[in-house]
Amino acid sequence: MTETIKEEASLEVQLPPAKPKIAVQIDGVRKQFGDATALHEVSLKVYQGEFLTLLGPSGCGKTTLLNLMAGFVEADNGEIFIDGLLVTDTPPYQRDIGIVFQNYALFPHMNVADNIGYGLRMRRIPKEEIQERVKQILKLVKLEAFSQRRPRELSGGQQQRVALARALVIRPKVLLLDEPFSALDKNLRLDMQQELKEIQRKLGVTTVFVTHDQGEALAMSDRVVVMSAGHVRQVSPPSDIYRNPHDPFVASFVGDVNVLPARYTSHDGNIGHFELGSAQLRLGIDRVQASVGEAVDIYIRPENIHLVPLQPSALLTGTVVGHVFQGDHADMFVDIPDLGIPKPITVRALGLQAIDDWPTGAGVGINFMEKDASAFTRATKEANT
Ligand SMILES: Nc1ncnc2c1ncn2[C@@H]1O[C@H](COP(=O)(O)OP(=O)(O)OP(=O)(O)O)[C@@H](O)[C@H]1O
């Protein structure tokens, strides 16, 4: 972000972007459980006030990384800083962090107000101040009317709001959330996502959120950390994760994607040339991670492929072999014999006209724009898990 200030008449001076402050820094942290390496030398910066999400499949190390920040798990190697202070050996209760778990972890015998005030009592905050802070935070999470209830008298969403309030009332340097909404049904989950985002924005609290749900990650985050098998694969804003994946794992894990086999034949200047079946494809080399001569996979999302009438200008040609009506869009399946792949590709068409225009059995042309495709060296199975 570049800030611009106006000096006199119309003279504009460009200021360099302000350097964001680092709230959490993880340097070369490694964690092994017996023979299993949960994290391989992970490094990561979380900026002050940002909403950062750790996203990845089950077992990729998200919770371990969160627990290392919290201090519940000890690193084998590496260092962790919170607000500039080395905390690698600091116990959890001295790290100034708020934590929300999937299963709420509320005290069943305490009412809502006492659950929320617990952390403040432990910190020996004066009684009047505790009352005032609990009152404020109850208002923030819209539970003012529920302060005297026990957790079992609350719905799942309300219990999770109590857990959130309890984590926030201590005014933590960092808020850590581990799959906080996974026990809630879909509609409530969407409401809670909005609510958390609103609260986070209002308070400006640095937040690290763990989920395996890509929709949740893309919807809520300033930046997303995609992890697999104990490695960080990419750290980018959501739109970049989706549009400019850095590797085949990220491209396949986030959103749907077609994988088309091709050969990287040459490049001149900034353009790479590929043989895609009998078609010639050109891609900007910023979208290519492969060497000339290699077998590659072209990654292209279903919504970026367009069906056109059979005509010479079409990049590829095929036959519609089926479609699935999805309410707001239709997925069309197209067999392209020229590519020599066993499965038809998927083309996503907004609206339902495509089903009428291209019935099963119809011959179609296929086009897509260069800017929407990426080429990666053909993935081996191990590299892609
Ligand atoms: N206390 C432990 N003892 C032994 N192995 C563990 C322990 N905690 C985690 N692991 C292993 O470390 C790896 C990473 O686990 P972790 O819980 O961090 O993954 P995750 O991405 O959070 O998964 P999930 O989404 O299923 O919670 C897994 O292989 C897991 O089995």
The ligand as an SDF file (V2000), in Angstrom:
LIG
                    3D

 31 33  0  0  0  0  0  0  0  0999 V2000
    1.0200  -35.3560   20.7510 N   0  0  0  0  0  0  0  0  0  0  0  0
    1.2990  -35.9970   19.6120 C   0  0  0  0  0  0  0  0  0  0  0  0
    1.9180  -37.2040   19.6360 N   0  0  0  0  0  0  0  0  0  0  0  0
    2.2290  -37.8510   18.4960 C   0  0  0  0  0  0  0  0  0  0  0  0
    1.9730  -37.3710   17.2590 N   0  0  0  0  0  0  0  0  0  0  0  0
    1.3620  -36.1840   17.1700 C   0  0  0  0  0  0  0  0  0  0  0  0
    0.9890  -35.4400   18.3400 C   0  0  0  0  0  0  0  0  0  0  0  0
    0.4080  -34.2910   17.9320 N   0  0  0  0  0  0  0  0  0  0  0  0
    0.4060  -34.3170   16.5810 C   0  0  0  0  0  0  0  0  0  0  0  0
    0.9800  -35.4420   16.1180 N   0  0  0  0  0  0  0  0  0  0  0  0
    1.1950  -35.7970   14.6990 C   0  0  0  0  0  0  0  0  0  0  0  0
    1.7760  -34.6820   14.0600 O   0  0  0  0  0  0  0  0  0  0  0  0
    1.2040  -34.4840   12.7760 C   0  0  0  0  0  0  0  0  0  0  0  0
    0.5810  -33.1180   12.6910 C   0  0  0  0  0  0  0  0  0  0  0  0
   -0.5550  -33.0750   13.5560 O   0  0  0  0  0  0  0  0  0  0  0  0
   -1.4420  -31.7760   13.7470 P   0  0  0  0  0  0  0  0  0  0  0  0
   -2.4730  -32.0860   14.7820 O   0  0  0  0  0  0  0  0  0  0  0  0
   -0.5880  -30.6040   13.9460 O   0  0  0  0  0  0  0  0  0  0  0  0
   -2.1550  -31.6670   12.2940 O   0  0  0  0  0  0  0  0  0  0  0  0
   -3.3940  -30.8110   11.8500 P   0  0  0  0  0  0  0  0  0  0  0  0
   -3.0330  -30.2380   10.5350 O   0  0  0  0  0  0  0  0  0  0  0  0
   -3.7800  -29.8480   12.9050 O   0  0  0  0  0  0  0  0  0  0  0  0
   -4.5190  -31.9100   11.6800 O   0  0  0  0  0  0  0  0  0  0  0  0
   -6.0910  -31.8530   11.9950 P   0  0  0  0  0  0  0  0  0  0  0  0
   -6.6870  -30.9070   10.9830 O   0  0  0  0  0  0  0  0  0  0  0  0
   -6.5260  -33.2720   11.7920 O   0  0  0  0  0  0  0  0  0  0  0  0
   -6.2470  -31.3900   13.4020 O   0  0  0  0  0  0  0  0  0  0  0  0
    0.2210  -35.6300   12.5730 C   0  0  0  0  0  0  0  0  0  0  0  0
    0.8730  -36.6420   11.8650 O   0  0  0  0  0  0  0  0  0  0  0  0
   -0.1160  -36.0560   13.9850 C   0  0  0  0  0  0  0  0  0  0  0  0
   -0.4740  -37.4120   14.0200 O   0  0  0  0  0  0  0  0  0  0  0  0
  1  2  1  0
  2  3  1  0
  2  7  2  0
  3  4  2  0
  4  5  1  0
  5  6  2  0
  6  7  1  0
  6 10  1  0
  7  8  1  0
  8  9  2  0
  9 10  1  0
 10 11  1  0
 11 12  1  0
 11 30  1  0
 12 13  1  0
 13 14  1  0
 13 28  1  0
 14 15  1  0
 15 16  1  0
 16 17  2  0
 16 18  1  0
 16 19  1  0
 19 20  1  0
 20 21  2  0
 20 22  1  0
 20 23  1  0
 23 24  1  0
 24 25  2  0
 24 26  1  0
 24 27  1  0
 28 29  1  0
 28 30  1  0
 30 31  1  0
M  END
$$$$
